[in-house]
Amino acid sequence: MSPTSETAHGGRRLVIVESPAKAKTIKGYLGPGYVVEASVGHIRDLPSGAAEVPEKYTGEVRRLGVDVEHDFQPIYVVNADKRAQVKKLKDLLAESDELFLATDEDREGEAIAWHLQEVLKPKVPVHRMVFHEITKDAIREAVANPRELNQRMVDAQETRRILDRLYGYEVSPVLWKKVMPKLSAGRVQSVATRLVVERERERIAFRSAEYWDLTGTFSTGRTGDASDPSTLVARLAAVDGKRVAQGRDFGADGRLKSEAVLHLDEANARALAAALAETRFSVRSVESKPYRRSPYAPFRTTTLQQEASRKLGFGAKATMQVAQKLYENGFITYMRTDSTVLSDTAVAAARAQVTQLYGADYLPEKPRVYAGKVKNAQEAHEAIRPSGDRFRTPAETGLTGDQFKLYELIWKRTVASQMKDATGNSVTVKIGGTSADGRDAEFSASGKTITFHGFMKAYVEGADDPNAELDDRERRLPQVTEGDALSAEEITADGHATKPPARYTEATLVKELEEREIGRPSTYASIIGTILDRGYVFKKGTALVPSFLSFAVVNLLEKHFGRLVDYDFTARMEDDLDRIARGEAQSVPWLKRFYFGEGEAAGGAADAGNGDGDHLGGLKELVTDLGAIDAREISSFPVGDGIVLRVGRYGAYVERGEREQEGYQKADVPDDLAPDELTVEYAEELLAKPSGDFELGTDPVSGHQIVAKAGRYGPYVTEILPESTPKTGKNAVKPRTASLFKTMSLDTVTLEEALQLMSLPRVVGADAEGVEITAQNGRYGPYLKKGTDSRSLTSEDQLFSITLEEALAIYAQPKQRGRAAAKPPLKELGTDPVSEKPVVVKDGRFGPYVTDGETNATLRTGDSVETITPERGYELLAEKRAKGPAKKTAKKAPAKKPAAKKTAAKKTTAAKKTVAKKTTTAAKTTATAKKTAAAEPE
C-alpha cells in the first residue's frame, strides 16, 4: 500500500525538508495528516574545533575531525545551533507513524537525509521522498512513489567532505606560517584563485602593439532604402595581395606572429589613404551563404549564472539566492543541475506556449532534444525551467524585482529552446582598386540578413564581450554584383592597439572552471564567494582582480604544492569522485592514496597521481617538510630598478635597498591597486611620498622624542619610549599615540600640534551631578562623552576650544538620531533595472554606498566613487537584495551572579589550575582547527 493511500485511514506523517520556506509551501499541498518541518540545512557535520570532538578521540583526530589511521572514519557532531531543532524533530517523530525525508535530490540533499536518519534513529517506516519541482502534483507524486536512500550518493558526498577537510586543515596552516594568519586553501578555491592570478600575470607580461588599417565608405550611386542601402562600409583587407595585419596577428610580446602579413604604421596608412582618394573601385566578388542558427539549450546551473551576469548584472551568489527563492516558492524546478534535459511534460508545456504566443509557424515538427555536454552530468535531473505542466508567463506569476527578472529569463530560454531555427543569408563583398602610386588595395565587407527569426523572437543569448555582436544583429549590404563600379565617398586611416587578455568576470570564471571540468555546478557560486571574502580577489566593475596577497599564496602553492593546484590533476580528482559515486571505485583506498601517497594505497584505488612513473607523495608528506619554504622569497616580486613588492602580514608594500642601511625606502601599496597597474613609475611615486618617521622634537615634560608616522590606517604621531620602559606585564607602559586631524599632513605637523593631539581625551569639566565630560577624537570624528552618552561635535577644532558651558548646552538638547540634514549624493548612476528607481552613491558612516532609496549596498574593495559604473551599482544592489534583510539577534539579559564567597573561591583555586593544565593542549588544537574551519569548502 502506498503512503498516500494509507493517509486516508488516519495516521500522522512527518515530512522533513531543508528550508522553512519550502516546508510552508509543501504543507499547503499535503494538507491534514502531514506535519512538515525543516532541518534548516545540515544538522550534523565534522567538528569545527577540538572542543567539539568526544573525549575518547586523541591526537590527530581531535585536530582533523577525521580518523585517518582507521579508514578515514569521520567524526560527526550535531551543530550547536541545530540542537534545539534536532530535539524538535525528535519530539515530532515520536508522535508520528511514518517519516518522509524530503531533502534536495542532489548528493548534498541525500547526505542530509542520511544524517537525519542516523541522528533521529526512527522506529517507524522511513521513506526517501524526491522531487525536482514544488508543485501540488509533483509533491503528491513524490509521496506516492518514495524510494530508498541512495548510499552511493551518500558515500560520494562524504568522500568529498573528508577530502576538503584534509585539504583545508593541512594546507591552510602552511599559509598562516609562511604568508599571513587566517588564510585558507581549498581543493577548488585555490585552483580558481590560480586562474585569476595567471590571467593577471598575462596582463603584466603583455606588451601592446600599434597597427593601422583603412576604412572606406563606398557608394553604389543609386538611391537606397532600408532593405537595399546605397552605401557600404568596408575595411582594408590586403595590399598587393598581402593580408593587412590585425590584432590577432600579434603575440603577447607585441610582435608579429608571422612575416606573411603586412604591418601598416601610421605614416604608411595615411599615405595609402591619400593615394586611394581618386581611385576607381569595383566589386571583385560577392559570396552569399545560407545562415542558420539553432536555439540555445535550456538553462543548467552554470549557464544560468553566466546569463544572469551578462543580462541582469547578478553575481553567481546572488543568482543562486534568487533562484533558491523561486524554487522554494514553486516557480521553477531545482536550480542545482548540470543537465539540459527537459521532461516530456515540460516539452509539451513549452511547445503549447510557442503555438499560443508565436503561432504554429514557429513550432518545429518534432520536439527538440538536448544532449548533455557536461561530463558526468546527473541526467536524472531536469534543466532549470518554469515548474508545472503549464508554464506561467512572467505576468501571471505576480513576482516583482529580482525574482521577476530571473524567472522571465528562465521562462524565455525554456520556451525558445522548443522553437524553430533562425534562418537568413550571410554575404561577403570584396572591393578592389589601384592607388595613384600603383598599389592594389582590396577592401572587405560582410553582412547578415535574417529572413526568419525563429527562436530569436523569444530569446537571444548575451555575450561576455560587451563589443560583440549578438545573434539577432543584422548588417544589410547593398545588392551588388561582381564588376559593379563603386565610388569612394571617404577613406580614413584608423589606428588600433592590441589589448591585454580580459580579466575574468564571475560569468567567465564559472565558464572556465566548467570547461576545465573543475568543481561542480552547485559549488561555483560558493567558490567565487569564498575567494572574494578571503581577500584573494576583489572586483573592479564586473572584473575579478587578484590581490597581491593571492599572488603570494599562489606562488607558494605552485612551488611547493604544485600537484594540488594543477588543473589536470584537480579535474582527475573530480573524475575519481564521480567514479566513487557510480560505485566504480572505493572511497577508502582512494583517500589513502591521496593522503598517505602511492605506497599506502590499496589495490583498485583511483589514481590520484599525475600519471607518470615517479613516486607520488601524499598530502601528509607534502605538508611535513616546511623548512624548504622561504617565506620572504615566496612573498617577494621584483618590480624593476631595484624595487621589490613584498606581501607582509599587514598588506603589500614596495621597498628599495636593505633595511637598516642608508637610502632604504619603503611605502605601502593601496589595497585596491590592480597588480598590472604597479609599474616602476608608480612604485617610484609611492616611494617618493612621505612614509618614514618625521622627527618633530622632544616633549619638554617627559623628555621623550616625538615623531610623526604614516600608518596603515592613516598618519599619526607618537612618542619614542626609552629602551628600559617595560613593554609587557603589570607595569607595561604604552606610548601615547594620536591620529592626525584631516586638515593636517605628515610634512607640516608641528611638535606643538602633536603634543596637543596626544593630550586627548581632554577633560572639559563635570555636570551638576559631578559626571565628567571629555572631548575625544574617534573613528567617526570628534565627540563629547559623558558616562555612556556620546554627542558628536561639528569640527575637530572644538576638541580643544569647547567650554563646559557649551558642552552642557549640547547635552541639554534632545539626542538626535541620524543626521540633521541629508547630504547631497556623491554620484548619480541612473535607473535601476529591477526597482526602476534612481540609483545614487552616498557617503555613509562606514564609507560610500549605493542606494535606490530602498536597498543600500556598501562599495567593496576595488570600487570607488570616481570609477563605479551604473552596471556595478546595479550589481551591488542585486546582491544585497538577494541576501534579504539582516537577521536581528535578540540580546539576552545578563544572568545575575551571586556574590562569591571567599572560602569557596580558595577551595576551587587548586581545582581550576588542574583543569587549566589539562585543557591547555586541547585549547591549542581548538584554536588551530577554528582557523581552518572557514577554509574547507572546495
Secondary structure, 3 states (H helix, E strand, C coil): CCHHHHHCCCCCEEEEECCHHHHHHHHHHHCCCEEEEECCCCCEECCCCHHHCCCCCCCHHHHHCEECCCCCEECCEECHHHHHHHHHHHHHHHCCCEEEECCCCCHHHHHHHHHHHHHHCCCCCEEECCCCCCCHHHHHHHHHCCECCCHHHHHHHHHHHHHHHHHHHHHHHHHHHHCCCCCCCCCCHHHHHHHHHHHHHHHHHCCCCEEEEEEEEEECCCCCCCCCCCEEEEEEEEECCEEECCHHHECCCCCECCCCCECCCHHHHHHHHHHCCCCCEEEEEEEEEEEEECCCCCECHHHHHHHHHHHHCCCHHHHHHHHHHHHHCCCECCCCCCCCCCCHHHHHHHHHHHHHHHCHHHCCCCCCCCCCCCCCCCCCCCCECECCCCCCCHHHHCCCHHHHHHHHHHHHHHHHCCCCCEEEEEEEEEEEEECCCCCEEEEEEEEEEEEECHHHHCCCCCCCCCCCCCCCCCECCCCCCCCCEEEEEEEEEEEEECCCCCCCEHHHHHHHHHHCCCCCHHHHHHHHHHHHHCCCEEEECCEEEECHHHHHHHHHHHHHCHHHHCHHHHHHHHHHHHHHHCCCCCHHHHHHHHHHEHHHCCCCCCCCCCCCCCCCECHHHHCCCCCCCCHHHHCEEEEECCEEEEEECCEEEEEECCCCCCCCEEEECCCCCCHHHCCHHHHHHHHHCCCCCEEEEECCCCCCEEEEEEECCEEEEEEECCCCCCCCCCCCCCCCEEECCCCCCCCCCCHHHHHHHHCCCEEEEECCCCCEEEEEEECCEEEEEECCEEEECCCCCHHHHCCHHHHHHHHHCCCCCCCCCCCCCCEEEEECCCCCCEEEEEEECCEEEEECCCCEEECCCCCCCCCCCHHHHHHHHHHHHHHCCCCCCCCCCCCCCCCCCHHHHHHHHHHHHHHHHHHHHHHHHHHHHHHHHCCCCC
